[in-house]
Amino acid sequence: MGLLHCGFISSRVITTLYALHNGQPAWIVGVTLSVYAAVPALISIHVGKWIDRIGVKIPIIIACLLICVACAVPIFFPYETFGIKPIYITCLLAGTGFVFALISGQGLIGHLTTNKTRATGFTFQSMAFSASGAAGPVIAGYLIDEKNYYWAYGGALGFALAAALVFLLISRGLPSSLNANKQKKVEKHSLFELFKHPLIRNVLLASALVSMAWDLQAFMIPVYGTEIGLDAVAIGWLLSVFSVCSFAVRALMPILSHHFKEWSIIIFVLVSTGVSYLIFPFTTSLAVLFVLCGWLGASLGASQPNVLSLLHQVTPEERIGEAIGIRTMLMNSSHTVLPLLFGFGGSVIGAAAAFWSLGATMILGAFGIQRSNKNIASDRGMPDEEKAIERSLIDAKKQKIHHK
């Protein structure tokens, strides 16, 4: 997963800088990044249900093939001859491919772990993503500056091919299905029925806010860095520092989890990230930008293991794949819409507006979720999060019996 993510994230960074290098405006860059998430936003829930039934082997093979082809397209169809159209194909294939890998990996970890070990399992996955997210942009930046963009795409292709090879070596030991109840008749549900459960809804909302914040740094740091005159290596290092700090905090997460509950960490992440984005447009100093990117990486890096752990705790077991699919759909909807808004806003009213608006949204969202969680516990007479989660699962089981 780490190698495949490295190829995927490298292609996103290269594509952003490639379009800017060829004179495309910020809103066009936003369109290209939106294409990465357009198809995943539409198919994520169905992919999650499909993976529940058939396991992860075929979906990950599909992911490897699509990302390999995506990285090869700009090499064989260069901008100088074919214009920007091959870039759109790269974005479409890479984004579609990675959604198969992402849902497969998260579902597999949830299937192989328990409530006690799940946060640790997702922490290790997040650490792998942080390491690949740190290596990818730096390698891409050096290949761009020392060679050219086609060498950089070749490097991303190399990571995807390596991921395919590693997967073929380990695939025999993977389970054939992630759904222990696959032999039983599966009840049909509305796609958004899970939103009726307040705790599930709050977890998904927190996940969506974090995804929005992640999108902003992935898109606006290259754009903002280009605006203030940074070269590709400096921008790559900024993105890499973000990922390194994400890795560091995730390495410490097993220790932090003993002292802080999941919701406490998530609320802190939302507030901390919001404040950071409010500060971001006030500096052009590379040193200060490194500090801010590092702090953002540490803040946002703490979110994913806790969000995924909570999602598995509050969701009925037979609907985990669906819940992951909904989360992925929300993430990719964010990936589709927000780059367009950021790109348009950056072109018309400047990057500061994007940073400030999302920063305020993160802070308001944190307080809204915190108040909702307190109301849930208060209404049910529950003194702590664990009882609220237990009650949520009981309610879900009662609803399932009622449907039957």
HELIX and SHEET records of a PDB file:
HELIX    1   1 GLY A    2  HIS A   21  1                                  20    
HELIX    2   2 ALA A   26  ILE A   54  1                                  29    
HELIX    3   3 LYS A   57  PHE A   76  1                                  20    
HELIX    4   4 TYR A   79  PHE A   82  1                                   4    
HELIX    5   5 LYS A   85  LEU A  112  1                                  28    
HELIX    6   6 ARG A  118  GLU A  146  1                                  29    
HELIX    7   7 TYR A  149  ILE A  170  1                                  22    
HELIX    8   8 SER A  171  GLY A  173  5                                   3    
HELIX    9   9 GLU A  193  LYS A  196  5                                   4    
HELIX   10  10 PRO A  198  GLU A  227  1                                  30    
HELIX   11  11 ALA A  232  ALA A  251  1                                  20    
HELIX   12  12 MET A  253  HIS A  259  1                                   7    
HELIX   13  13 GLU A  262  ILE A  279  1                                  18    
HELIX   14  14 PHE A  280  PHE A  282  5                                   3    
HELIX   15  15 LEU A  286  GLY A  301  1                                  16    
HELIX   16  16 SER A  303  VAL A  314  1                                  12    
HELIX   17  17 GLU A  317  ARG A  319  5                                   3    
HELIX   18  18 ILE A  320  VAL A  348  1                                  29    
HELIX   19  19 ALA A  351  ASP A  379  1                                  29    
HELIX   20  20 GLU A  385  HIS A  403  1                                  19    
END                                                                             
